[in-house]
Amino acid sequence: MSEQKPTPPVAPPSQDTTDIESESPPAFEEAEELVLDEKPRNVVAALLKQVRSGTDISRIGLPAFVLEPRSVTERLTDLMVFQHHIFTAIHTEDPFLRMIEIAAWFFSAWNPQHRGVNKPYNPKLGEFFRCFWDNNTGAPTQTPTDGPSEGPQLNRTFPDNSRTWYLSEQVSHHPPITALHLQNSENGMTLEGYIYLKTRFLGNSVVCMLPGDVRLRIPKNINEYKQRHAHPDQAPASTQFTHESLPYEEYVLELPSVYGRDVIFGTLWVEIAGPARITCQQTGLQTVFDFKSKSFMSSVKNRVEGVICKLTGDEKSDHAGKGEVQATLNGDWTSHLNCVDVRQIDSSLKLGGGAQVTIWDIKEPKAKKMVQRQNQQHPFESRNLWSGVTNALFAKDIDKAGEEKVALEEKGRLDSRERTAAGIGWRQRFFHYDKERQTYRLNYRTINTEELPPDQYYPKSVMDELTKHAAKKQKEEKKQSEKNAKNKAFPVPPPDCGTTKDYPRWVGPMPEITPYNCPDARDLMNPPPVGVFVEDGKDVDVVVTDYPPLPHQIADPWPQESLQHSHIDPENIPVSVTETPSNVPS
């Protein structure tokens, strides 16, 4: 590629948060608390007008005064608040200690970053959020415990000034699916996949289940990764990989559910409940968490128990965590997580000598999230898109927030009807659907692109369920197509607008692709055809399986229309920890 390609933004030497435009308001620290409406009966009345038992909450509108002033696309950044655990794992040789760090990181992501009971905005189709963290906050040099120092300790001193990029996009509105990609090229780390927010109203409770496919990938050996990353032309030419031959460890995450309790009767509160798992086939280890629901006979909340155990190879046993236990876990998801090493080895080789060790504590330093100034953001970036609602919420003007929210929702419906009338569907901006592995992928990945064959990507039970679901969907599509034809509805082309190929791999130096210079596929490719379910002006979102050409296949410089909202002058990038809400400039 030529030297004229967009350069990734570089953090300024100073953390000055003064805006470059004098008329713009100053940056401020993100609000820790948003005061909710003091009359919960208003929430109840609004819900009862719209919901019945089993109703899908993603299809109803909740009153504005229960909203958290950020979107789900941004809410997922909570995954990286305590990112130092991941980097500790990357630089730790013992696979057991690596799993402990990954378990601590995963657990820390459920700590609420805002007090109060708030529901984040339901993202609009095509909405996206991007940011980055610099790994320079440091971390405790010892485990945060006063326990014995015998045995190996967890050394958490890896502030290497590397950068972790984050990009998420609402790739589907019905059903609501958010795709995400995090990457730290210096340390060979990626976190990618999608989350499907499956919400239900259950009488006096609301549950948000989080199925999907989320995978953390870190190098098996950081030194080998850095050598390979420095000389990409020496990478193996094979495109067929097994769990053993993959150059990275893959930690597959299964998420618990989030409940809103006492929605109608009592005081509204939130709890996380149900099983959660972290599985790594390369090390033969898994972590199984059990987030406990509060019982009627106890006042104890937020309790968690778990184990780190070996994989047995039997899917049922592994799902129940029946392998040989290596460590026990206990804690409170709002404050801490403890671990006891129970391996049958000499106590001098056990973590903390076999005594209880705190492996995560709420008092650990938090990474600072850096975002672009709002007046330089794309119109569909989350903070810009929702700025009207957010401004009103911070001003505690609930009526205005409700009006802004309804206006956004109506605009989305109008856009959908116009696309349907034109016979076109929605094309995702930065992600595409890998049809063979049934997951979402960033269009431009530069590391950890090696993949398992589709038949090894999921466990057999999951593949069977996905196959069953695909057959059911195909049957429904055929039935709807026949109904459309009978009613002389709009002609329906097939929804699959491309074919999924093995992801192309770079040969030679790899450009640094970031959320700030990644081309928008909507500027480079034609819209896909409209989906099959066209009825009453509604179109179930098309699954886009093709993706744009690679950067070196695009004429240099990259088309300016794809960069007009993305390119940042690396010498003058205005970034801040948080953003002052303001309306989009005309």
C-alpha positions as CSV (number, residue, x, y, z in Angstrom):
1,M,0.0,0.0,0.0
2,S,1.1,3.5,-0.5
3,E,2.3,5.8,2.2
4,Q,-0.9,7.9,1.8
5,K,-3.1,5.3,3.6
6,P,-4.8,6.6,6.8
7,T,-2.5,6.3,9.9
8,P,-3.9,5.0,13.2
9,P,-4.4,7.7,15.7
10,V,-1.7,8.2,18.3
11,A,-2.4,9.3,21.9
12,P,-1.1,12.7,22.6
13,P,1.7,13.1,25.0
14,S,-0.5,15.0,27.4
15,Q,-3.9,13.9,28.7
16,D,-5.3,17.4,28.3
17,T,-9.1,17.1,27.7
18,T,-9.8,20.6,26.5
19,D,-11.7,20.6,23.3
20,I,-10.0,22.0,20.2
21,E,-13.1,24.0,19.5
22,S,-13.6,26.9,21.9
23,E,-17.3,26.8,21.6
24,S,-17.6,23.2,22.6
25,P,-18.3,22.4,26.3
26,P,-15.5,20.9,28.4
27,A,-15.1,17.2,28.9
28,F,-16.3,15.7,32.2
29,E,-16.0,12.5,34.2
30,E,-18.7,10.0,33.4
31,A,-21.5,10.2,35.8
32,E,-21.3,7.6,38.5
33,E,-25.0,7.8,39.3
34,L,-28.1,8.8,37.5
35,V,-31.1,9.6,39.8
36,L,-34.1,7.6,38.6
37,D,-37.7,8.6,38.8
38,E,-38.9,8.5,42.4
39,K,-42.3,7.0,41.5
40,P,-41.8,3.4,40.4
41,R,-45.5,3.1,39.8
42,N,-44.9,5.0,36.6
43,V,-42.6,2.2,35.4
44,V,-45.2,-0.4,36.3
45,A,-48.0,1.4,34.5
46,A,-45.8,1.8,31.4
47,L,-44.9,-1.9,31.4
48,L,-48.4,-3.2,32.0
49,K,-49.7,-1.4,29.0
50,Q,-47.3,-3.3,26.7
51,V,-46.3,-6.7,28.1
52,R,-47.7,-10.0,29.0
53,S,-45.9,-13.1,30.3
54,G,-43.5,-14.3,27.7
55,T,-43.4,-11.0,25.8
56,D,-40.1,-10.2,24.0
57,I,-39.0,-7.0,25.6
58,S,-36.7,-6.1,22.7
59,R,-39.9,-5.3,20.8
60,I,-41.4,-2.9,23.3
61,G,-40.4,0.6,24.4
62,L,-39.5,1.2,28.1
63,P,-40.0,4.6,29.6
64,A,-37.1,6.9,29.3
65,F,-36.6,7.4,33.1
66,V,-35.3,3.8,33.6
67,L,-32.6,4.2,30.9
68,E,-28.8,4.2,31.5
69,P,-27.2,7.1,29.5
70,R,-25.3,4.8,27.2
71,S,-26.0,2.1,24.6
72,V,-25.5,-1.6,24.8
73,T,-22.8,-1.1,22.1
74,E,-20.9,0.9,24.7
75,R,-22.0,-1.1,27.7
76,L,-19.9,-4.0,26.5
77,T,-16.7,-2.0,27.0
78,D,-17.1,-2.9,30.7
79,L,-15.3,-6.1,29.7
80,M,-12.0,-4.2,29.6
81,V,-12.2,-2.2,32.9
82,F,-9.8,-4.6,34.5
83,Q,-7.9,-5.5,31.4
84,H,-4.6,-6.1,33.2
85,H,-5.7,-9.6,34.1
86,I,-5.6,-10.6,30.4
87,F,-2.1,-9.2,29.9
88,T,-1.0,-11.0,33.1
89,A,-2.3,-14.2,31.5
90,I,-0.5,-13.6,28.3
91,H,2.8,-13.2,30.1
92,T,2.3,-16.2,32.4
93,E,3.8,-19.6,31.4
94,D,1.7,-21.9,33.7
95,P,-1.6,-22.7,31.9
96,F,-3.3,-23.1,35.3
97,L,-2.3,-19.6,36.5
98,R,-3.4,-18.3,33.0
99,M,-6.8,-19.7,33.6
100,I,-7.0,-18.1,37.0
101,E,-6.2,-14.7,35.5
102,I,-8.8,-15.2,32.7
103,A,-11.4,-16.2,35.3
104,A,-10.6,-13.1,37.3
105,W,-10.9,-10.9,34.2
106,F,-14.2,-12.5,33.2
107,F,-15.7,-12.2,36.7
108,S,-14.6,-8.5,37.0
109,A,-16.6,-7.6,33.9
110,W,-19.9,-8.2,35.8
111,N,-19.1,-5.5,38.4
112,P,-21.6,-2.7,37.8
113,Q,-20.0,0.5,36.6
114,H,-23.0,2.6,37.5
115,R,-25.0,2.6,40.7
116,G,-28.8,2.4,40.4
117,V,-31.0,0.2,38.3
118,N,-30.6,1.3,34.7
119,K,-31.3,-0.3,31.3
120,P,-28.9,0.7,28.5
121,Y,-30.3,2.0,25.3
122,N,-31.4,-0.6,22.7
123,P,-29.0,0.0,19.8
124,K,-30.4,1.1,16.5
125,L,-29.5,-0.9,13.4
126,G,-26.1,0.2,12.1
127,E,-25.2,2.0,15.3
128,F,-21.6,1.5,16.4
129,F,-19.2,2.4,19.2
130,R,-15.4,2.6,19.0
131,C,-12.7,3.5,21.6
132,F,-9.4,2.4,22.9
133,W,-7.5,1.8,26.2
134,D,-3.8,2.3,26.7
135,N,-2.2,-0.4,28.9
136,N,-0.4,2.0,31.2
137,T,-2.4,2.0,34.4
138,G,-0.3,-0.7,36.1
139,A,-1.7,-3.2,38.6
140,P,-1.0,-4.7,42.0
141,T,2.4,-6.4,42.0
142,Q,1.1,-9.0,44.4
143,T,-2.3,-10.7,44.9
144,P,-4.4,-8.3,46.9
145,T,-4.5,-10.4,50.0
146,D,-2.8,-10.6,53.4
147,G,-2.5,-14.4,53.2
148,P,0.7,-16.5,53.2
149,S,3.4,-15.7,50.6
150,E,4.2,-19.4,50.2
151,G,4.0,-20.8,46.6
152,P,3.7,-19.0,43.3
153,Q,2.2,-15.5,43.3
154,L,0.3,-13.6,40.7
155,N,2.6,-10.9,39.3
156,R,0.6,-8.1,37.6
157,T,3.2,-5.7,36.4
158,F,2.7,-5.4,32.6
159,P,2.0,-1.7,31.8
160,D,3.7,-2.0,28.4
161,N,1.9,1.1,26.9
162,S,0.3,-1.2,24.3
163,R,-3.1,-0.2,22.9
164,T,-6.4,-2.2,22.9
165,W,-8.9,-1.2,20.2
166,Y,-12.6,-1.8,20.5
167,L,-15.4,-1.7,17.9
168,S,-18.9,-2.9,18.2
169,E,-21.9,-2.6,15.8
170,Q,-25.5,-3.4,16.0
171,V,-25.6,-5.9,13.1
172,S,-29.3,-6.9,13.5
173,H,-32.3,-5.2,15.1
174,H,-34.8,-8.1,14.9
175,P,-33.4,-10.1,16.6
176,P,-31.1,-7.7,18.5
177,I,-27.5,-8.8,17.9
178,T,-24.4,-6.8,18.7
179,A,-21.1,-7.9,17.1
180,L,-17.8,-6.8,18.8
181,H,-14.1,-7.0,18.2
182,L,-11.3,-6.0,20.6
183,Q,-7.6,-6.3,19.5
184,N,-4.2,-5.7,21.1
185,S,-1.7,-6.4,18.3
186,E,1.4,-5.9,20.5
187,N,0.2,-8.8,22.8
188,G,-1.6,-10.9,20.2
189,M,-5.0,-10.6,22.0
190,T,-8.4,-10.5,20.3
191,L,-11.9,-10.8,21.8
192,E,-14.5,-11.3,19.1
193,G,-18.0,-12.6,18.3
194,Y,-21.5,-11.5,19.0
195,I,-24.1,-11.3,21.8
196,Y,-27.8,-11.8,21.3
197,L,-29.9,-9.9,23.9
198,K,-32.8,-12.3,24.5
199,T,-35.1,-10.6,27.0
200,R,-38.3,-11.8,28.6
201,F,-40.9,-10.5,31.0
202,L,-41.6,-13.0,33.7
203,G,-44.3,-11.7,35.9
204,N,-42.5,-9.7,38.6
205,S,-39.1,-10.1,36.9
206,V,-37.4,-9.3,33.7
207,V,-34.6,-11.5,32.5
208,C,-32.0,-10.7,29.8
209,M,-30.3,-13.9,28.5
210,L,-27.0,-13.4,26.7
211,P,-26.5,-16.3,24.2
212,G,-24.0,-15.8,21.4
213,D,-20.5,-16.6,20.5
214,V,-17.7,-14.7,22.3
215,R,-14.1,-15.9,22.2
216,L,-10.9,-14.6,23.8
217,R,-7.7,-15.5,21.9
218,I,-4.3,-15.1,23.4
219,P,-0.9,-16.4,22.2
220,K,0.3,-19.8,23.4
221,N,3.7,-18.3,23.7
222,I,4.1,-14.5,23.7
223,N,7.7,-14.5,22.5
224,E,6.9,-16.8,19.5
225,Y,3.9,-14.6,18.7
226,K,6.1,-11.4,18.6
227,Q,8.6,-13.2,16.3
228,R,5.8,-14.3,14.0
229,H,4.1,-10.9,14.1
230,A,7.4,-9.2,13.1
231,H,7.9,-11.6,10.2
232,P,4.4,-12.4,8.8
233,D,5.9,-13.8,5.6
234,Q,7.1,-16.8,7.7
235,A,3.7,-17.7,9.0
236,P,2.5,-21.3,8.2
237,A,0.8,-21.6,4.9
238,S,-1.7,-24.2,6.2
239,T,-5.4,-23.3,6.3
240,Q,-6.4,-26.4,8.1
241,F,-6.1,-26.2,11.9
242,T,-6.9,-28.3,14.9
243,H,-7.0,-27.3,18.6
244,E,-3.4,-28.4,18.9
245,S,-2.1,-26.6,15.9
246,L,-3.7,-23.3,16.4
247,P,-1.1,-20.7,17.2
248,Y,-3.2,-19.2,20.0
249,E,-5.3,-20.4,23.0
250,E,-9.0,-19.9,22.6
251,Y,-11.2,-19.2,25.6
252,V,-14.9,-19.7,24.8
253,L,-17.2,-17.7,27.0
254,E,-20.7,-18.6,28.1
255,L,-22.4,-15.7,29.8
256,P,-24.9,-15.7,32.8
257,S,-28.3,-14.0,32.7
258,V,-29.2,-10.6,34.1
259,Y,-32.4,-10.3,36.1
260,G,-34.5,-7.2,37.1
261,R,-36.4,-8.2,40.2
262,D,-39.5,-6.8,41.8
263,V,-40.5,-4.9,38.7
264,I,-44.1,-4.6,39.8
265,F,-44.2,-5.4,43.5
266,G,-41.4,-4.2,45.7
267,T,-38.3,-2.1,45.1
268,L,-36.6,-2.8,41.7
269,W,-33.2,-4.3,42.0
270,V,-30.8,-6.3,39.7
271,E,-29.0,-9.6,40.1
272,I,-26.9,-11.8,37.9
273,A,-27.8,-15.5,38.1
274,G,-27.3,-18.8,36.4
275,P,-24.3,-20.7,35.1
276,A,-21.3,-19.3,33.2
277,R,-18.3,-21.0,31.7
278,I,-14.9,-20.4,30.2
279,T,-13.6,-23.3,28.2
280,C,-10.1,-23.7,26.7
281,Q,-9.5,-26.9,24.6
282,Q,-5.8,-26.0,24.1
283,T,-5.0,-26.2,27.9
284,G,-7.7,-28.8,28.8
285,L,-9.1,-26.5,31.5
286,Q,-12.4,-24.8,32.1
287,T,-13.9,-22.5,34.7
288,V,-17.5,-23.1,35.7
289,F,-19.3,-20.3,37.7
290,D,-22.6,-20.5,39.5
291,F,-24.1,-17.1,40.0
292,K,-26.5,-17.6,42.9
293,S,-30.0,-16.2,43.0
294,K,-31.1,-14.6,46.3
295,S,-33.3,-17.1,48.1
296,F,-36.6,-16.1,49.8
297,M,-35.2,-17.2,53.2
298,S,-31.9,-15.2,53.0
299,S,-30.8,-11.6,52.7
300,V,-27.5,-12.5,51.1
301,K,-27.1,-11.2,47.5
302,N,-24.6,-11.4,44.7
303,R,-23.0,-14.7,45.8
304,V,-20.9,-16.7,43.4
305,E,-19.3,-20.1,43.6
306,G,-17.3,-22.0,41.0
307,V,-14.4,-24.3,40.1
308,I,-11.5,-24.6,37.8
309,C,-11.4,-28.1,36.5
310,K,-10.0,-30.3,33.8
311,L,-12.0,-31.1,30.7
312,T,-13.1,-34.8,30.5
313,G,-13.9,-35.0,26.8
314,D,-17.5,-35.9,27.6
315,E,-19.8,-33.0,26.8
316,K,-22.4,-33.6,29.5
317,S,-19.8,-34.0,32.2
318,D,-17.8,-30.9,31.1
319,H,-21.0,-28.8,31.0
320,A,-21.6,-29.8,34.6
321,G,-18.0,-29.2,35.6
322,K,-17.4,-32.8,36.7
323,G,-13.8,-32.9,35.7
324,E,-10.9,-33.1,38.2
325,V,-11.1,-30.0,40.3
326,Q,-8.0,-27.8,40.3
327,A,-9.3,-24.8,42.3
328,T,-12.4,-23.6,44.0
329,L,-13.8,-20.1,43.6
330,N,-16.1,-18.0,45.8
331,G,-17.0,-14.3,46.0
332,D,-19.3,-11.4,45.4
333,W,-19.7,-10.1,41.8
334,T,-19.8,-6.5,43.1
335,S,-16.6,-6.6,45.1
336,H,-14.2,-9.6,45.0
337,L,-13.3,-13.1,43.9
338,N,-11.4,-15.6,46.0
339,C,-9.5,-18.8,44.8
340,V,-8.2,-21.8,46.6
341,D,-5.7,-24.0,44.8
342,V,-6.7,-27.7,45.6
343,R,-4.4,-29.5,43.2
344,Q,-2.9,-32.7,44.5
345,I,0.7,-31.3,44.6
346,D,3.1,-30.1,47.2
347,S,1.8,-26.9,49.0
348,S,5.0,-25.1,48.0
349,L,3.9,-25.3,44.4
350,K,0.3,-24.2,45.0
351,L,-0.9,-20.7,44.5
352,G,-0.6,-18.9,47.8
353,G,0.6,-22.2,49.4
354,G,-2.9,-23.6,49.1
355,A,-4.5,-20.8,51.2
356,Q,-7.4,-18.7,50.0
357,V,-6.2,-15.9,47.7
358,T,-8.1,-12.9,46.4
359,I,-7.6,-12.9,42.6
360,W,-9.8,-9.9,41.8
361,D,-10.8,-7.0,44.0
362,I,-12.9,-3.9,43.1
363,K,-10.1,-1.7,44.4
364,E,-7.7,-2.7,41.6
365,P,-6.9,0.1,39.1
366,K,-9.2,0.6,36.2
367,A,-8.2,1.2,32.6
368,K,-9.2,4.5,31.2
369,K,-11.4,4.4,28.1
370,M,-10.5,6.9,25.5
371,V,-13.1,8.2,23.0
372,Q,-13.1,10.7,20.2
373,R,-14.7,14.1,20.7
374,Q,-18.4,13.9,20.1
375,N,-18.4,16.7,17.6
376,Q,-16.0,14.6,15.4
377,Q,-18.0,11.4,15.7
378,H,-19.9,9.7,12.9
379,P,-23.7,10.4,13.0
380,F,-24.3,6.7,13.8
381,E,-21.7,6.5,16.6
382,S,-23.6,5.6,19.8
383,R,-22.9,8.8,21.8
384,N,-23.7,11.0,18.9
385,L,-26.9,9.1,17.9
386,W,-28.3,9.1,21.4
387,S,-27.0,12.6,22.4
388,G,-30.6,14.0,22.5
389,V,-31.8,11.4,25.0
390,T,-28.5,11.6,27.0
391,N,-28.6,15.3,27.3
392,A,-32.2,15.2,28.6
393,L,-31.4,12.4,31.1
394,F,-28.4,14.4,32.5
395,A,-30.7,17.4,32.7
396,K,-33.3,15.2,34.4
397,D,-35.8,16.3,31.8
398,I,-37.6,13.0,31.5
399,D,-40.3,14.2,29.2
400,K,-37.7,15.5,26.7
401,A,-35.8,12.2,27.0
402,G,-38.9,10.3,26.1
403,E,-39.6,12.5,23.1
404,E,-36.1,12.1,21.8
405,K,-36.2,8.3,22.3
406,V,-39.5,8.0,20.4
407,A,-38.2,10.1,17.6
408,L,-35.2,7.8,17.1
409,E,-37.4,4.7,17.2
410,E,-39.8,6.2,14.6
411,K,-36.8,7.2,12.3
412,G,-35.6,3.6,12.5
413,R,-39.0,2.2,11.5
414,L,-39.3,4.7,8.6
415,D,-35.9,3.8,7.3
416,S,-36.8,0.1,7.4
417,R,-40.0,0.7,5.4
418,E,-38.1,2.8,2.8
419,R,-35.6,0.0,2.3
420,T,-38.3,-2.6,2.0
421,A,-40.1,-0.5,-0.6
422,A,-36.9,-0.1,-2.6
423,G,-36.3,-3.9,-2.4
424,I,-33.0,-3.6,-0.5
425,G,-31.8,-4.8,2.8
426,W,-29.3,-3.5,5.3
427,R,-25.6,-4.0,4.9
428,Q,-23.5,-4.1,8.1
429,R,-20.7,-1.6,8.2
430,F,-17.7,-3.4,9.7
431,F,-18.8,-7.0,10.2
432,H,-20.1,-9.9,8.1
433,Y,-21.7,-13.2,9.0
434,D,-19.5,-16.4,8.7
435,K,-22.2,-18.7,7.5
436,E,-20.1,-21.9,8.0
437,R,-19.3,-21.1,11.7
438,Q,-22.5,-19.2,12.3
439,T,-20.9,-16.2,13.9
440,Y,-20.0,-12.6,13.1
441,R,-16.5,-11.5,12.1
442,L,-14.8,-8.1,11.6
443,N,-14.2,-7.5,7.9
444,Y,-10.6,-6.6,8.5
445,R,-8.8,-8.8,11.0
446,T,-5.0,-8.8,11.0
447,I,-4.2,-11.2,13.8
448,N,-5.6,-14.5,15.1
449,T,-7.3,-15.2,11.7
450,E,-6.6,-18.9,11.8
451,E,-9.8,-20.9,12.2
452,L,-10.9,-24.3,13.2
453,P,-13.0,-26.3,10.6
454,P,-16.7,-25.6,11.0
455,D,-17.4,-29.1,12.4
456,Q,-15.0,-28.4,15.2
457,Y,-15.9,-24.8,16.0
458,Y,-18.8,-25.7,18.3
459,P,-19.4,-28.7,20.6
460,K,-21.7,-31.4,19.0
461,S,-24.8,-30.4,21.0
462,V,-24.5,-26.8,20.0
463,M,-24.0,-27.7,16.3
464,D,-27.0,-30.0,16.5
465,E,-29.1,-27.1,18.0
466,L,-27.9,-24.7,15.3
467,T,-28.6,-27.1,12.5
468,K,-32.1,-27.7,13.9
469,H,-32.7,-23.9,14.1
470,A,-31.4,-23.4,10.6
471,A,-33.8,-26.1,9.2
472,K,-36.7,-24.5,11.1
473,K,-35.8,-21.0,9.8
474,Q,-35.6,-22.4,6.2
475,K,-39.0,-23.9,6.5
476,E,-40.4,-20.6,7.8
477,E,-38.8,-18.7,5.0
478,K,-40.4,-21.0,2.4
479,K,-43.8,-20.6,4.0
480,Q,-43.5,-16.9,4.1
481,S,-42.3,-16.7,0.5
482,E,-45.3,-18.7,-0.7
483,K,-47.6,-16.4,1.3
484,N,-45.9,-13.3,-0.2
485,A,-46.4,-14.7,-3.7
486,K,-50.0,-15.5,-3.0
487,N,-50.7,-12.0,-1.7
488,K,-48.7,-10.5,-4.6
489,A,-46.3,-8.9,-2.1
490,F,-43.0,-7.5,-3.1
491,P,-40.9,-10.0,-5.0
492,V,-38.5,-11.7,-2.6
493,P,-34.9,-12.6,-3.8
494,P,-32.9,-15.1,-1.7
495,P,-31.6,-13.5,1.5
496,D,-28.1,-14.9,1.1
497,C,-26.2,-12.1,-0.7
498,G,-22.8,-13.8,-1.0
499,T,-20.7,-16.8,-0.1
500,T,-18.3,-17.2,2.8
501,K,-14.8,-18.1,1.9
502,D,-11.8,-18.9,4.0
503,Y,-10.7,-15.6,5.4
504,P,-7.9,-14.2,3.3
505,R,-4.6,-13.9,5.0
506,W,-2.0,-11.2,4.5
507,V,1.4,-12.0,3.0
508,G,4.0,-9.5,3.9
509,P,3.7,-6.5,6.3
510,M,0.3,-6.2,7.8
511,P,-1.2,-2.7,8.0
512,E,-2.6,-1.7,11.4
513,I,-6.3,-1.7,11.0
514,T,-8.2,0.2,13.7
515,P,-11.8,1.3,14.2
516,Y,-10.7,4.7,13.1
517,N,-9.4,3.8,9.7
518,C,-11.5,0.7,8.9
519,P,-13.5,1.3,5.7
520,D,-17.3,1.2,6.0
521,A,-18.6,-1.6,3.8
522,R,-21.7,0.5,3.0
523,D,-19.4,2.9,1.1
524,L,-17.7,0.1,-0.9
525,M,-20.4,-2.4,-1.7
526,N,-24.0,-2.5,-3.0
527,P,-26.9,-3.1,-0.6
528,P,-28.0,-6.7,-0.2
529,P,-31.5,-7.8,-1.3
530,V,-34.4,-7.5,1.0
531,G,-35.1,-10.3,3.5
532,V,-37.8,-13.0,3.1
533,F,-40.0,-11.9,6.0
534,V,-41.6,-8.9,4.4
535,E,-45.0,-8.3,5.9
536,D,-46.7,-5.1,7.1
537,G,-43.7,-3.1,6.2
538,K,-41.4,-5.1,8.5
539,D,-38.2,-6.8,7.3
540,V,-36.3,-9.3,9.4
541,D,-32.7,-8.3,9.0
542,V,-30.7,-9.9,6.2
543,V,-27.7,-11.9,7.2
544,V,-24.8,-10.5,5.1
545,T,-22.2,-13.2,4.4
546,D,-19.9,-11.3,2.0
547,Y,-17.4,-8.7,2.9
548,P,-15.3,-5.9,1.2
549,P,-11.9,-6.4,-0.5
550,L,-8.8,-6.3,1.6
551,P,-7.0,-2.9,2.0
552,H,-4.3,-3.7,-0.5
553,Q,-7.0,-4.7,-3.1
554,I,-8.6,-1.2,-2.8
555,A,-7.3,1.6,-4.9
556,D,-5.0,3.9,-2.9
557,P,-5.8,6.1,-1.2
558,W,-8.9,4.4,0.2
559,P,-12.1,6.0,-1.1
560,Q,-12.6,9.3,0.8
561,E,-16.3,8.7,1.2
562,S,-15.4,5.7,3.5
563,L,-13.1,7.8,5.6
564,Q,-14.8,11.1,5.9
565,H,-16.1,10.2,9.3
566,S,-13.2,7.9,10.3
567,H,-9.9,9.6,9.5
568,I,-8.2,11.4,12.3
569,D,-5.1,13.5,12.1
570,P,-2.7,11.5,14.2
571,E,-0.9,14.7,15.2
572,N,-4.0,16.2,16.7
573,I,-6.4,13.6,18.0
574,P,-8.7,15.0,20.6
575,V,-9.5,12.2,23.0
576,S,-10.9,12.1,26.5
577,V,-11.9,9.6,29.2
578,T,-15.6,10.6,28.9
579,E,-17.6,12.8,26.6
580,T,-19.7,15.8,27.2
581,P,-23.2,15.2,25.8
582,S,-24.0,17.6,23.0
583,N,-26.1,17.7,19.9
584,V,-24.7,16.7,16.6
585,P,-23.5,19.8,14.8
586,S,-25.3,20.7,11.6
